[in-house]
Amino acid sequence: MTKLFKSQFKSLEIFGALSFLMVLIVQLYLRPAYGNQKDALTFFFGIAPNLFGGIGISISNFIYRNKTSDLKTKILTSGASAIGFLGIWEAIQFAGGRTFDIWDITASVAGASIDMLALWLSTRKMNNFTDLKIQVL
């Protein structure tokens, strides 16, 4: 039997997977059921995929893609790549004739910032990346 979460960052992997799951839940279930009203909840459902996507992409980049040894650089590049990817996604949607929404960009930045802050708070007492033990967020 293979393990679902194999790296040393099990807490982060689970949190990232939950972030991506929330993107799907909001887009497939919550928006269609509750997205027709004009209230704060509808607004949140509009930006939630970008918020959760920013968190999930940043976590994924922190764990799997970024091989820098400097922890600050690793955290910053993970967040910047999430913001860049979701910004490009908004541009692709705009070029395809869909709505461009500045609140989606803001939510992407907020999601990546939340993740960068959580990573920094979890790792600030560690000396280097090899000593990193992620706390449950």
TASUL-V231405 format. One record per residue. N is the residue number from 1. RES is the residue in three letters. SS is DSSP state (alpha for helix, beta for strand, coil for the rest). PHI is phi in degrees with one decimal (NA if undefined). D_CENTER is the distance of its C-alpha to the mean C-alpha in Angstrom with 1 decimal. Layout:
N_RES_SS_PHI_D_CENTER, N_RES_SS_PHI_D_CENTER
//
This chain:
1_MET_coil_NA_28.9, 2_THR_coil_-93.5_25.7, 3_LYS_coil_-82.6_22.9, 4_LEU_coil_-73.1_19.6, 5_PHE_coil_-111.4_17.7, 6_LYS_coil_-103.2_19.8, 7_SER_coil_-80.3_18.3, 8_GLN_coil_-75.8_19.0, 9_PHE_coil_-105.2_15.5, 10_LYS_alpha_-59.0_16.0, 11_SER_alpha_-61.6_14.4, 12_LEU_alpha_-66.9_11.1, 13_GLU_alpha_-61.1_11.5, 14_ILE_alpha_-66.5_12.3, 15_PHE_alpha_-63.2_9.5, 16_GLY_alpha_-64.6_7.0, 17_ALA_alpha_-63.9_9.7, 18_LEU_alpha_-64.9_10.0, 19_SER_alpha_-62.8_6.6, 20_PHE_alpha_-66.7_7.8, 21_LEU_alpha_-63.4_11.2, 22_MET_alpha_-64.1_10.6, 23_VAL_alpha_-58.4_9.8, 24_LEU_alpha_-65.6_13.1, 25_ILE_alpha_-61.5_14.9, 26_VAL_alpha_-65.1_14.4, 27_GLN_alpha_-70.3_15.5, 28_LEU_alpha_-91.2_18.2, 29_TYR_alpha_-120.1_19.7, 30_LEU_alpha_-74.5_18.9, 31_ARG_alpha_-60.3_19.2, 32_PRO_alpha_-62.4_22.4, 33_ALA_alpha_-81.4_23.9, 34_TYR_alpha_-125.2_23.2, 35_GLY_coil_-84.8_22.1, 36_ASN_coil_-93.5_25.6, 37_GLN_coil_-91.7_26.4, 38_LYS_coil_-109.8_26.1, 39_ASP_coil_-146.1_24.5, 40_ALA_alpha_-65.4_21.5, 41_LEU_alpha_-65.5_20.1, 42_THR_alpha_-63.4_20.3, 43_PHE_alpha_-60.2_18.6, 44_PHE_alpha_-62.5_15.7, 45_PHE_alpha_-63.5_15.6, 46_GLY_alpha_-71.6_15.6, 47_ILE_alpha_-99.5_12.5, 48_ALA_alpha_-57.6_10.6, 49_PRO_alpha_-59.6_9.2, 50_ASN_alpha_-72.2_7.8, 51_LEU_alpha_-63.1_6.5, 52_PHE_alpha_-68.4_5.0, 53_GLY_alpha_-64.1_4.2, 54_GLY_alpha_-60.5_2.9, 55_ILE_alpha_-66.4_1.6, 56_GLY_alpha_-64.3_3.1, 57_ILE_alpha_-66.1_4.4, 58_SER_alpha_-63.1_4.9, 59_ILE_alpha_-62.8_6.2, 60_SER_alpha_-59.2_8.0, 61_ASN_alpha_-66.4_9.5, 62_PHE_alpha_-63.4_10.5, 63_ILE_alpha_-80.0_12.3, 64_TYR_alpha_-105.2_13.7, 65_ARG_alpha_-98.7_14.1, 66_ASN_coil_-87.5_15.0, 67_LYS_coil_-102.6_18.5, 68_THR_coil_-68.0_19.5, 69_SER_coil_-88.0_21.4, 70_ASP_coil_-74.7_20.8, 71_LEU_alpha_-63.3_18.1, 72_LYS_alpha_-62.0_17.5, 73_THR_alpha_-63.7_17.2, 74_LYS_alpha_-61.2_14.9, 75_ILE_alpha_-65.7_12.4, 76_LEU_alpha_-65.3_13.1, 77_THR_alpha_-70.1_12.9, 78_SER_alpha_-64.3_9.6, 79_GLY_alpha_-66.6_8.2, 80_ALA_alpha_-64.2_10.9, 81_SER_alpha_-67.6_10.3, 82_ALA_alpha_-65.2_6.8, 83_ILE_alpha_-63.6_9.0, 84_GLY_alpha_-63.2_11.9, 85_PHE_alpha_-62.4_10.7, 86_LEU_alpha_-71.6_9.7, 87_GLY_alpha_-66.3_12.9, 88_ILE_alpha_-64.3_14.9, 89_TRP_alpha_-60.4_14.0, 90_GLU_alpha_-63.4_15.3, 91_ALA_alpha_-65.4_18.3, 92_ILE_alpha_-64.2_19.0, 93_GLN_alpha_-62.5_19.0, 94_PHE_alpha_-64.2_21.3, 95_ALA_alpha_-65.4_23.6, 96_GLY_coil_-85.2_23.9, 97_GLY_coil_91.0_25.3, 98_ARG_coil_-88.0_22.5, 99_THR_coil_-74.1_21.5, 100_PHE_coil_-95.5_19.7, 101_ASP_coil_-126.4_18.1, 102_ILE_alpha_-66.2_17.4, 103_TRP_alpha_-69.4_15.6, 104_ASP_alpha_-66.0_12.8, 105_ILE_alpha_-63.1_12.6, 106_THR_alpha_-61.2_12.7, 107_ALA_alpha_-66.9_10.0, 108_SER_alpha_-63.1_7.6, 109_VAL_alpha_-63.8_9.2, 110_ALA_alpha_-63.0_9.1, 111_GLY_alpha_-61.9_5.4, 112_ALA_alpha_-65.3_5.5, 113_SER_alpha_-67.5_8.8, 114_ILE_alpha_-59.2_8.3, 115_ASP_alpha_-66.2_6.7, 116_MET_alpha_-61.6_9.5, 117_LEU_alpha_-64.6_11.9, 118_ALA_alpha_-62.6_11.4, 119_LEU_alpha_-63.8_11.9, 120_TRP_alpha_-63.5_14.8, 121_LEU_alpha_-65.1_16.3, 122_SER_alpha_-73.6_16.2, 123_THR_alpha_-113.4_17.8, 124_ARG_coil_-65.5_20.0, 125_LYS_coil_-92.1_23.1, 126_MET_coil_-87.2_22.9, 127_ASN_coil_-76.9_25.2, 128_ASN_coil_-151.4_23.4, 129_PHE_alpha_-64.1_20.8, 130_THR_alpha_-70.7_23.3, 131_ASP_alpha_-89.2_23.8, 132_LEU_coil_-65.8_20.1, 133_LYS_coil_-127.4_19.9, 134_ILE_coil_-73.6_16.6, 135_GLN_coil_-81.0_17.6, 136_VAL_coil_-67.9_16.4, 137_LEU_coil_-78.6_13.9
//
